[in-house]
Amino acid sequence: MADFDLAIIGGGINGAGIARDAAGRGLKVVVVEQGDLASGASSASSKLIDGGWCNLERGALRLVRASLREREVLLRLAPHLVRPLRFVLPFDAERRSPMRVRLGLLAYDWLGWRKSLPGTRTLDLITDPAGQPLRRHFQHAYEYSDCFADDARLVVLNAVDAAERGAIIRTRTRCVRAERAADSWRLILNARGQRDVVTARALVNAAGPWVDIVAETVVRRPLTRPLRLDRGSHILVPRLYDQGWAYVLQAADGRAVHVIPFAHDFTLIGTTEQSFVGDPTAAAPTVGEISYLCDVINDYFRATLGATDVVWAFAGVRANPETGAGKLRNVEGRHALILDRHSGAPLLTVVGGRLTTYRRLAEEVLSRLAHVFPRSRPWTARRPLPGGDFADDGAPAFLERTRHRWPFLAEDHARRLVDAYGTRIESVLQTATRPEDLGMRFGGDLTATEVTYLMRKEWAQTADDVLWRRSKLGLRFSEAQRTALEDFMAQANSRAAAGADAPPSSAGGNGTR
Ligand SMILES: Cc1cc2nc3c(=O)[nH]c(=O)nc-3n(C[C@H](O)[C@H](O)[C@H](O)COP(=O)(O)OP(=O)(O)OC[C@H]3O[C@@H](n4cnc5c(N)ncnc54)[C@H](O)[C@@H]3O)c2cc1C
């Protein structure tokens, strides 16, 4: 008998989402991730939980509608993580007809049911504060709603929930070979140099932009459908303007570039789009992409940006199934599920997808595997993600209660913890009554108490896991502070290896081993 019902290669949003769904249906699930959770495309996205209105212009109505519905679902499941945001889109008649944009946004509102978010309106940029940071010749704009979320934390929360429902999450574990027998898969794993073997009745290849590498070299069943890889880069600069809304700028090449307030003191700008060939691990922003993004800002904003203003830049690669022709060819975020069940245990390969639609994709995966796991029903639309179970009075009231319960927390610190952990803040802070109870402070407002929680419950093993994927505190850390954190975590890891303490990434804890 196989060790697991379902093995999943890849701990990005799709792998974690499928694991959560499958574990909640009572299946025995294992996820193997070669690096940290969300170390691939799922921490390098534009972080929008959106309908992708540009896809309307390409005729991808169904994808936009599905994305908008998911936006509404995710707002409900993770109100601490998924934040509504207003987007200001200045008219530039030379680049896109305002009437065309207006019709597109009306359709967007209509398709999205707009249950909880306000609809589109027109702004006079001469009088509206949204016009202030922009160059004078932009006189009108549309303003519409979408959402923003910390992509990497969305992955981690799905993995936490999956683990709490019994899934085994193995990070830093690379699947080097998958061998198929009549009724199961045998996966050969390499976990930091240690070889291990697990078996499962079905296998999902959710390796994101590595999907074809895994198909060819690990599963040795090359993909039967073509895919395209695209790289997108983002830059982060010191805050460009004080207000809380975002901008959508139309670049000269027709792309929409988003300008989003980020981690209080910064502005996130992206993305570019270049076709990509090779190993996605090597993807990095180029000098040309950085200057392209600065140029788009300089076309619209009064402030001038140059490469020296960039405090952080990152690139991600996405896989796109080659399914369309003409305009449809450029639709971002479509997915294809390829089921191979002809010779033995089933293999399902996920190509493409969006952060926004991961939950629906997971449901589709389970329904495509219904011949193997017949008695299971969709459930994930109804159950909040960890920390998302706010009372009816919502996140602002919860923040108030948090400040009352732990009055020694500074307002920004309390807000960051509520945004990251929601109601799970209770498990992070526990019975602390004074700042000293939170232990060593490494930098920013990161304390030993929080790091210990992340190591025990969220598979954090290195300083970068904490500073760049479980949070974005890396933006506020000096190299010396980072080294102190790395040392602290290395010592905790050695204590755990010696059996004194058990982090979830090695044994027990969060249902992992
Ligand atoms: C630039 C950019 C911007 C985007 N913006 C948005 C957006 O704003 N909104 C939106 O909805 N979507 C957006 N997307 C799309 C979204 O980010 C992706 O669809 C999603 O992150 C893909 O998730 P995934 O789990 O399939 O892949 P990944 O997150 O890449 O996960 C795959 C994982 O598989 C692991 N892996 C690979 N090989 C092995 C192996 N042999 N063994 C074990 N593990 C392995 C990798 O380490 C990786 O962590 C964007 C994508 C990009 C590139």
The ligand as a Gaussian input file, in Angstrom:
#p B3LYP/6-31G(d) Opt

LIG

0 1
 C        5.963000      38.619000     -12.825000
 C        4.699000      37.919000     -12.430000
 C        3.634000      38.666000     -11.938000
 C        2.453000      38.009000     -11.576000
 N        1.442000      38.737000     -11.022000
 C        0.299000      38.131000     -10.661000
 C       -0.728000      38.871000     -10.016000
 O       -0.581000      40.059000      -9.725000
 N       -1.872000      38.227000      -9.700000
 C       -2.057000      36.908000      -9.967000
 O       -3.138000      36.400000      -9.673000
 N       -1.079000      36.148000     -10.524000
 C        0.091000      36.738000     -10.864000
 N        1.110000      36.007000     -11.408000
 C        0.929000      34.566000     -11.607000
 C        1.257000      33.786000     -10.325000
 O        2.319000      34.368000      -9.624000
 C        1.610000      32.360000     -10.711000
 O        0.563000      31.834000     -11.462000
 C        1.764000      31.454000      -9.497000
 O        2.629000      32.016000      -8.544000
 C        2.302000      30.096000      -9.946000
 O        2.351000      29.283000      -8.817000
 P        2.930000      27.804000      -8.914000
 O        2.682000      27.174000      -7.599000
 O        2.377000      27.139000     -10.122000
 O        4.486000      28.015000      -9.220000
 P        5.679000      28.414000      -8.229000
 O        5.276000      29.396000      -7.222000
 O        6.852000      28.750000      -9.066000
 O        5.948000      27.063000      -7.444000
 C        6.560000      25.947000      -8.040000
 C        7.518000      25.363000      -7.016000
 O        7.997000      24.112000      -7.476000
 C        9.263000      23.929000      -6.893000
 N        9.981000      22.864000      -7.609000
 C       10.416000      22.890000      -8.879000
 N       11.032000      21.723000      -9.178000
 C       10.983000      20.940000      -8.075000
 C       11.445000      19.623000      -7.745000
 N       12.096000      18.859000      -8.644000
 N       11.207000      19.129000      -6.500000
 C       10.567000      19.901000      -5.575000
 N       10.124000      21.153000      -5.832000
 C       10.312000      21.670000      -7.062000
 C        9.909000      25.306000      -7.028000
 O       10.978000      25.485000      -6.121000
 C        8.729000      26.239000      -6.762000
 O        8.706000      26.734000      -5.430000
 C        2.323000      36.617000     -11.748000
 C        3.410000      35.872000     -12.235000
 C        4.587000      36.510000     -12.552000
 C        5.754000      35.709000     -13.029000

